[in-house]
């Protein structure tokens, strides 16, 4: 279950210009899947969730040794 906005915590990150440009390209590519173009924060959240899902983090089935 995903947390509601009131349950979310803020995490600040610094990204270089190249990474921000790649993030913006991703936002543009995702715009057809959403009613509006997703925010940078939306894309970062999606990327983190995908990364953690691939590693099975938080599921009790970690793929790390």
VOTORMI-533541 format. One record per atom (N, C-alpha, C): residue number from 0; x, y, z; atom name; residue in one letter. Coordinates in Angstrom, 1 decimal, m for minus. Example, Ala and Ser with C-alpha at 12.3 -4.5 7.8 and 13.67 -1.06 7.14 Angstrom:
BEGIN
    k      xx      yy      zz   a  r
    0    13.2    m5.7     7.8   N  A
    0    12.3    m4.5     7.8  CA  A
    0    13.2    m3.3     7.8   C  A
    1    12.8    m2.2     7.1   N  S
    1    13.7    m1.1     7.1  CA  S
    1    12.9     0.0     7.9   C  S
# end
This chain:
BEGIN
    k      xx      yy      zz   a  r
    0     0.8    m1.2     0.0   N  X
    0     0.0     0.0     0.0  CA  X
    0     0.9     1.2     0.0   C  X
    1     0.6     2.2    m0.9   N  X
    1     1.4     3.4    m1.0  CA  X
    1     0.9     4.4     0.1   C  X
    2     1.8     5.1     0.7   N  X
    2     1.4     6.1     1.7  CA  X
    2     0.7     7.3     1.1   C  X
    3    m0.2     7.9     1.9   N  X
    3    m0.8     9.1     1.4  CA  X
    3     0.1    10.3     1.5   C  X
    4    m0.2    11.4     0.9   N  X
    4     0.7    12.5     0.9  CA  X
    4     1.1    12.9     2.4   C  X
    5     0.1    12.8     3.3   N  X
    5     0.4    13.2     4.7  CA  X
    5     1.4    12.3     5.4   C  X
    6     1.6    11.1     4.8   N  X
    6     2.5    10.1     5.4  CA  X
    6     3.9    10.2     4.7   C  X
    7     4.0    10.9     3.7   N  X
    7     5.3    11.0     2.9  CA  X
    7     6.3    11.9     3.7   C  X
    8     7.5    11.5     3.5   N  X
    8     8.6    12.4     4.0  CA  X
    8     9.4    12.9     2.8   C  X
    9    10.0    14.1     3.0   N  X
    9    10.7    14.7     2.0  CA  X
    9    12.2    14.3     2.1   C  X
   10    12.8    14.1     0.9   N  X
   10    14.2    13.7     0.8  CA  X
   10    14.8    14.7    m0.3   C  X
   11    15.8    15.4     0.0   N  X
   11    16.4    16.4    m0.9  CA  X
   11    17.6    15.7    m1.5   C  X
   12    17.7    15.8    m2.8   N  X
   12    18.9    15.3    m3.5  CA  X
   12    19.5    16.4    m4.5   C  X
   13    20.7    16.2    m4.8   N  X
   13    21.4    17.1    m5.7  CA  X
   13    21.7    16.3    m7.0   C  X
   14    21.4    16.8    m8.1   N  X
   14    21.7    16.2    m9.4  CA  X
   14    22.5    17.1   m10.3   C  X
   15    23.4    16.5   m11.1   N  X
   15    24.1    17.3   m12.1  CA  X
   15    23.2    17.7   m13.3   C  X
   16    23.7    18.6   m14.1   N  X
   16    22.9    19.1   m15.2  CA  X
   16    22.6    17.9   m16.2   C  X
   17    23.5    17.0   m16.4   N  X
   17    23.3    15.9   m17.4  CA  X
   17    22.1    15.0   m16.9   C  X
   18    22.2    14.7   m15.6   N  X
   18    21.1    13.9   m15.0  CA  X
   18    19.8    14.6   m15.0   C  X
   19    19.7    15.9   m14.8   N  X
   19    18.5    16.6   m14.8  CA  X
   19    17.9    16.6   m16.3   C  X
   20    18.8    16.7   m17.2   N  X
   20    18.4    16.7   m18.6  CA  X
   20    17.8    15.4   m19.0   C  X
   21    18.4    14.3   m18.5   N  X
   21    17.9    12.9   m18.8  CA  X
   21    16.6    12.8   m18.1   C  X
   22    16.4    13.3   m16.9   N  X
   22    15.2    13.2   m16.1  CA  X
   22    14.1    14.0   m16.9   C  X
   23    14.4    15.1   m17.4   N  X
   23    13.4    15.9   m18.2  CA  X
   23    13.0    15.2   m19.5   C  X
   24    14.0    14.5   m20.1   N  X
   24    13.7    13.7   m21.3  CA  X
   24    12.7    12.6   m21.0   C  X
   25    12.9    11.9   m19.8   N  X
   25    12.1    10.9   m19.4  CA  X
   25    10.7    11.4   m19.1   C  X
   26    10.6    12.6   m18.5   N  X
   26     9.2    13.2   m18.3  CA  X
   26     8.5    13.4   m19.6   C  X
   27     9.2    13.9   m20.6   N  X
   27     8.6    14.1   m21.9  CA  X
   27     8.1    12.8   m22.5   C  X
   28     8.9    11.7   m22.4   N  X
   28     8.5    10.4   m22.9  CA  X
   28     7.3     9.8   m22.2   C  X
   29     7.2    10.2   m20.9   N  X
   29     6.1     9.6   m20.1  CA  X
   29     4.8    10.4   m20.2   C  X
   30     4.8    11.5   m20.9   N  X
   30     3.6    12.4   m20.9  CA  X
   30     2.4    11.7   m21.5   C  X
   31     2.6    10.8   m22.4   N  X
   31     1.4    10.1   m23.0  CA  X
   31     0.7     9.1   m22.1   C  X
   32     1.4     8.7   m21.0   N  X
   32     0.9     7.8   m20.1  CA  X
   32     0.1     8.4   m18.9   C  X
   33     0.2     9.8   m18.9   N  X
   33    m0.5    10.5   m17.8  CA  X
   33    m1.3    11.6   m18.4   C  X
   34    m2.3    12.1   m17.6   N  X
   34    m3.1    13.2   m18.1  CA  X
   34    m2.3    14.5   m18.3   C  X
   35    m1.3    14.7   m17.5   N  X
   35    m0.3    15.8   m17.6  CA  X
   35     1.1    15.3   m17.6   C  X
   36     2.0    16.1   m18.0   N  X
   36     3.4    15.7   m17.9  CA  X
   36     3.8    15.5   m16.4   C  X
   37     4.4    14.4   m16.1   N  X
   37     4.8    14.1   m14.7  CA  X
   37     5.8    15.1   m14.2   C  X
   38     5.8    15.4   m12.9   N  X
   38     6.8    16.3   m12.4  CA  X
   38     8.1    15.5   m12.2   C  X
   39     9.2    16.3   m12.0   N  X
   39    10.5    15.6   m11.7  CA  X
   39    10.4    14.7   m10.5   C  X
   40     9.7    15.2    m9.5   N  X
   40     9.5    14.4    m8.3  CA  X
   40     8.8    13.1    m8.6   C  X
   41     7.7    13.2    m9.4   N  X
   41     7.0    12.0    m9.8  CA  X
   41     7.9    11.0   m10.5   C  X
   42     8.8    11.4   m11.4   N  X
   42     9.7    10.5   m12.1  CA  X
   42    10.7     9.9   m11.2   C  X
   43    11.2    10.7   m10.3   N  X
   43    12.2    10.2    m9.3  CA  X
   43    11.6     9.2    m8.4   C  X
   44    10.3     9.4    m7.9   N  X
   44     9.6     8.4    m7.1  CA  X
   44     9.4     7.1    m7.9   C  X
   45     9.0     7.2    m9.2   N  X
   45     8.8     6.0   m10.0  CA  X
   45    10.2     5.3   m10.1   C  X
   46    11.2     6.0   m10.4   N  X
   46    12.6     5.4   m10.6  CA  X
   46    13.0     4.7    m9.3   C  X
   47    12.8     5.3    m8.1   N  X
   47    13.2     4.7    m6.9  CA  X
   47    12.4     3.4    m6.6   C  X
   48    11.1     3.5    m6.8   N  X
   48    10.2     2.3    m6.7  CA  X
   48    10.6     1.2    m7.6   C  X
   49    10.9     1.5    m8.8   N  X
   49    11.3     0.5    m9.8  CA  X
   49    12.6    m0.2    m9.3   C  X
   50    13.6     0.6    m8.9   N  X
   50    14.9     0.1    m8.4  CA  X
   50    14.7    m0.8    m7.2   C  X
   51    13.9    m0.3    m6.2   N  X
   51    13.7    m1.1    m5.1  CA  X
   51    12.9    m2.4    m5.4   C  X
   52    11.9    m2.3    m6.3   N  X
   52    11.2    m3.5    m6.7  CA  X
   52    12.1    m4.6    m7.3   C  X
   53    13.0    m4.1    m8.2   N  X
   53    13.9    m5.0    m8.9  CA  X
   53    14.9    m5.7    m7.9   C  X
   54    15.2    m5.0    m6.8   N  X
   54    16.1    m5.6    m5.8  CA  X
   54    15.3    m6.3    m4.7   C  X
   55    14.0    m6.3    m4.8   N  X
   55    13.1    m6.9    m3.8  CA  X
   55    13.3    m6.3    m2.4   C  X
   56    13.6    m5.0    m2.4   N  X
   56    13.8    m4.3    m1.1  CA  X
   56    12.5    m4.1    m0.4   C  X
   57    12.4    m4.4     0.8   N  X
   57    11.1    m4.2     1.6  CA  X
   57    10.1    m5.3     1.4   C  X
   58    10.4    m6.3     0.7   N  X
   58     9.5    m7.4     0.4  CA  X
   58     9.8    m8.6     1.3   C  X
   59    11.0    m8.6     1.9   N  X
   59    11.4    m9.8     2.7  CA  X
   59    12.1   m10.8     1.8   C  X
   60    12.3   m10.5     0.5   N  X
   60    12.9   m11.4    m0.4  CA  X
   60    14.1   m10.7    m1.1   C  X
   61    15.0   m10.2    m0.3   N  X
   61    16.2    m9.4    m0.8  CA  X
   61    17.0   m10.3    m1.8   C  X
   62    17.5    m9.7    m2.9   N  X
   62    18.3   m10.4    m3.8  CA  X
   62    19.8   m10.2    m3.5   C  X
   63    20.1    m9.4    m2.4   N  X
   63    21.5    m9.2    m2.1  CA  X
   63    22.0   m10.3    m1.2   C  X
   64    23.3   m10.5    m1.2   N  X
   64    23.9   m11.6    m0.4  CA  X
   64    24.3   m11.2     0.9   C  X
# end
